[in-house]
Amino acid sequence: MLQSLLASVVWLVVQSIWPQAVEITGGFHVDLHEALFHWMLGGLLFAGAMRVDLSHLRNQRLAVFVLSVAGTLISTFVVAGITCALCKLTTLNVSFAECAVFGAVISPTDPVAVMGFLKNINAPRELDALIGGESLFNDGVGVVLFTVLAKLGTAHPIRWIDVPDQFFLQTLGGAGIGLLAGILVYQMLRRVDNYQVEVLLTLSLATGGYTLADALGVSGPIAAVVAGIIIGNHGRNFAVSKKTRQHLDDFWELVDETLNAVLFLLVGLVVLQMKLRRWEPLMQMIAVVIVLLARWLSVWSCTTAVSFVRPPPKVLGRHMVAILTWGGLRGGLAVAMALSLPPGTERDRLVAVVFGVVVFSVLVQGSTLPKMFKIWIDSGPTEPRTQ
């Protein structure tokens, strides 16, 4: 992402010095929303979900559920409330509904960035299940919430009172499609002993299940996550041979790494389509503070509530809120959702602010996480590491 961002800046400088360069190259346009939502997201989420250990996820199911659902909702409306209040103090005429859309775009943690980070730092299993599970599910929850809230500003808006119904319909519908499709492919894997066919079956599940859920008007991301968890645990362990298991792991690791690289390359190139206005860098810095504050508040409130029912993982200790707050990375998903809004000044402003938050998250939070994570974990009890 940093490389493509620097290349984009160099190209913008070249354009300012030599305007004919645009005519020679024919311009440049990245449809990140189309690329991510229609071509990449199903495979990325499926590959990430296959890594999740169901037994550890089951132990953390309450915390994952509360963080991914209640945490995303709390963060969304905290961001919306603070942003709306600040806008009223300025000359910006922004409605609460528009601020809520911004909150829904920026509140979910990005599973692509988070799962990649967890894989690279050899995270303890409990932490891997908690942060990884939350990022996978709140990604789906965030997309559903964004889709519902974005309808408020369309020509045929839904009513605020209908938001909960729409939210739970899409969420539960996506989980149901993922469960049924995952079980179907699991049964097919048990009846086949050919690794080429078995790999293609999982590929069909990742792409076809996501597309089917999307066509039925329910959450494709949640369908991909549920199907990936089923295949990554039951499918790998009980339905395929050792040889097929190795091929499956190699194939989905390659898909994951390739799509990761392409996605963050495209995110860095988005700057070529942006038109930064005078005050937008300041707005980006303020947004970073608001988003981190909302993330901390949502994590603190959710973990405090869960701790009354189930103690937090020992490996997180007293640094749990700090780890979950700073480890809540944002990535290409937020930029893609912002770009999916109808063209206009409001969208351009939103894309610029969201892009600033994502750049800070990936380059600053992402680069400092390994060292901070090591300090936090080394100061508490240790647990076996993931393989």
N, C-alpha and C positions, 0 to 999 in steps of 0.2 A: 504493500500500500504506500509506504514512504517513497519507494522508487518511482511508482507511477505518479504520485503526487508531485515529486520534484520534476519529473519529465513534463507534466502538465504545466507547471509554472514556467519552465524553460520555453515551452512551446508558446505560451501566452506572451512572453517577452519577445520571442521571435516575431509573432504576429504584430505586436505594437511597433516594432522596428521595420518590418517588411510586410505590409498588409496584403501583398499579392500572394503570400504563402497560403492564405485561406482558399483563394481561387485555384491554386495549383493542386492542393490536396482535396478539394471538394468539400471542405468543412469536416466536422466530426460530431457524431451524435451517439450517445449511449442510452439505450432504453433499458435501464437497470431494473425497472419494475418488471418488464416483460421477461428479461433474462432470468431474474431470480425466481419470480413467482411461477412462471410457466415452464422453466427448463431446469432449474437448479435446486430449488428449495426441497422438493420431495426427496431427492437423492441425498442432499446434505443432512436433513433431519433423520432419514432412515439410517444412514451410516453412523451418525452420532448416537442414535438410540440403540443400535446394536452393541455399543460399547458399555451400556448401562447394566450393571449387575442387579438383577431383579430382586435377589435376596436382600441386598443392602438398600435398594430402593424401597422395598417393602418395610424395612425397619424405619425408614425416614419418610414414609408415605404421608403422614400427617403434616410434617413440616413442609414437604414439597408441595402438597395441595394448598396449604394456607399461603405459602410464599408466592406460588404461581398464580393463584386466583385472587385472594384478598390483597396480597402484596402489590400485584399489578394494578388492581383497582385503586388502592390507597395512593400509590405513587402517581397514577394518572390524574386523579382529582386534586392531589396536593400541587402537582405541577400546574394544572389548569387554574387553580385558585390563586396561587402566587403570581402566575403570569398575567392573569386577568387583572389582578389588583395593581400590578406594576404598569400595565398598559393604560389603566384609568388615570394614573398619575402623569402620563405623557400625552402626546397628541395622537397616539395610535388608537384608531377606532376598531377594536377587536372584540368580538362577542365571546361569551363564556363557552359556547359550543365550539368555536374555532380553537380556543385555548385547550378544550378537552381533547380535540383531535391531536393537537401537539403533544399533550400528555400521553395519549394512547400510542403515538408514534415512538416516543422516546423512552417510555417506561420499561418495556420488555428488555431483558438482557438478551444478547445475541448468542444463540447456541453455537454458531459456527466459531465465533471468537472464543467463547467460554470452553467448549469441548476441546478445541485445539490447545488452549492454555493448560487445561487439566492433564491432557495427554503428555505434554512436553515437560511438566514438572514432576511427573510420577506421584500424583496426589494420593494421600491416604484414602482408603476405600469409602469410608463414611463421608468424607468431604466430596469425593468424586460423585457419589450417589446424590448428595444433597444439592450441590451447586449445579452439577450436570443435569439432574432431573428437573430442578427448578427452571433452568434455562431452556430446556427442551419444551416443557409444558407452558411456561409463561410466554414463549414465542407464539405458540398457537393461540393462547388466551389473548395476547396483545393484538394479533392479527384480527381475531374475531371482534374485539372491542373497537379497534380502529375502523373496521368495516361497518359496524353498527353506528358508531358516532359520526362517521363521514356521511351517512345517509341523512343526518339531521339538516345538513346544508344543501341538499339536492332539491330538484324541482318537485320530487315526491317524498318529502321527509317523513320519517317515522316520529312518533311522539316519544317524549322522555319516558313515559310510563311503559312503553313497549320495549325499552332497551333491555331490561332483565330477561324478558321472554326470548328475544332475539339472541341474546348472549348465550343463554343456557341451551337453546335449541341448536345453535351451531356447534357449541362445545361438545355436548353430549352426542349429537349426531356424528360429528367427526370421530369421536372415540368409538362409537358403535361400528362405523364403517371400517375403521382400522382393526378392530377386534375381529370382526367377521372375516375380513379379507386375510388377516394374519393367520387365523385358524384354518381357513381354506387352503392357503399355500403350505402351511405346516403339514396338513394331511397329504398334500400332493408330494411334498419332499419325502415323507415316510415311504412312499410307494415308488420312488425313483432312486436308482443307484448309478447316476451319471453326472459327474460334477459340472459338465457344460450346461446340461439342462437345469440343474439345480441352481446354478448361478443366475441363469436367465430367468428362472422363476422368481428369485428374490428381486431382480431388476424390474420385472413386470409388476411385482407387488409395490415396490417403491414408487414407480411412476404411475401405474394404473390405479392404485388405491388412492393416491393423491388427486389424480384427475377425476376419478369417480366421485369422490367426496366434494370436490369443487363444483362438479356438474350438478350435484344434488343440492347445492346451496348450503353445505355444512363445511366445517373446518378441515381443509386438506392437510395443513401442518400437523394437527393433532392426530389425524388418521395415520400419517406417515410415522409419527413418534410411537403410537401404540403398536402398529404393525412391526416396526423395527425392534421394539422391546420383546415382542413375542418370538420373532425369528432369532434375535441375538441371544436369547436365553433357551427357550424350549427347542427351537429349530436347530440351533448349533449343537446342543447337547444331546438331543434324543432322536432327531430325524435324519441326520446325515452321518456319513462315515468320516473318519479322521482325515482322509485325503481331501474330501469335499470341504470339510471345515477349514482346512488350510487355504484352499483356493478361495473360499468365501471371504475369509479374513483378508487375504492379499488383494482380492478384487475390490472390496469396499474400502480398504485403506487407500488404494490408488484413486478411486472415485472421490473419496473425501479430500485427499491432498490436492488433487487436480482442481476440483470445483472451488476449494478454499482459495487457491492461488488465483484462479480466474476472477472470483468474486471480489477479492480485495484489490486486485489490479483494476477492475472496473470502477470500484468505489473511488480510487485515487484519480481516475480519469474524469469523474463527474465534475470536477472543478472547471473543466473546459466549457461546460454548459452553464456555469453560474455567472451571475452579474452582481458582484458585491456592491452594495450601496454604502453610503458614508458611515452610517451608524451600525451596520450589521456586525462588524468585528466585536464591538462592545456588547451587542446583543448576544453574540455567541458566548462570550466570557460569562455574562450574567446567567445564560441558560445552563452552562456547565455547573455553576454553583447551585442553581435551583434543582437540577436533576440529581446531583449528589445528595443534596439535603432531602429531597423526596425519597430517594433510595434508602438513605439512612433511616428516615422516619418509618418507612414501610417495613424495612427489615427489623428494626427495633420493636415495633408494635407487634408484628407477626411472631417473632421468636419469643417475645415475652409472653404472649398468649399461649403459644405451644408449650412453653416450659412448665406451665401449670399442669399440663396433662402428661408430657413426656420430657424428661431431661434432655438437654442438647447433647450432641456427640462429644465425648471427652476430648477428642483430638482438637476440637475448635476452642474449648476452654473459654476464657474471658475475652478472647479476641473474635468471637463468632460474628458479632455485628460488623466489626471492622473488615473482616475477611469477606463477608457477603456483600458489604457495601462497595468496597474498592474492587472486588472481583466481579461486580456486575457490569461486564463490558457491553458496550453498544457497537453495532457493526453495520454491515450492508443492508440488513433487514429494515432498519429505521429509514435509511436514505431511500430505499426502494418504495416503502409505503408513502413517504412524502412526495416522491415523484409521480405516484399514481393519482394524485389529486388533480382536478381540472386546472388547466393552465391559467395563470393570472398573477397579479402582484402578490396576493396572499400566499399562493403556493411558492413563488420564487423566494419570498421572505422565509417561509417555513423550511424550504430545502436548505437555504444558506445557514440557518440556525442549527438545524439538525446535523448538517454536515460538520459544522464546527464542533458540536458535542461528540460526534463519532470520531473525528480526528483526535481530539483530546483523549477519548476513551481508549482508542487503539494504541496511539503512540505514547501517551503518558502513563495511563493506568496499566496498559499491557506491558510496557517496558519495565515498569517498576514493580509489577506484581511478583515476579519470582523472588527478588531479594526480600520484599516485605513479607511475602508468604513464608519464606524460610525463617525469618525472625519471629513471626507470630507462632508458627508451628513448633520451632525449637524451644520456645519459652513455655510450652505446655507438654502434656503427656504425648507419647508417640504411639502410633498404631501401624500395623502392617501396611505396606505400600501396594498399590495396584501393579499388576504386571503389564 
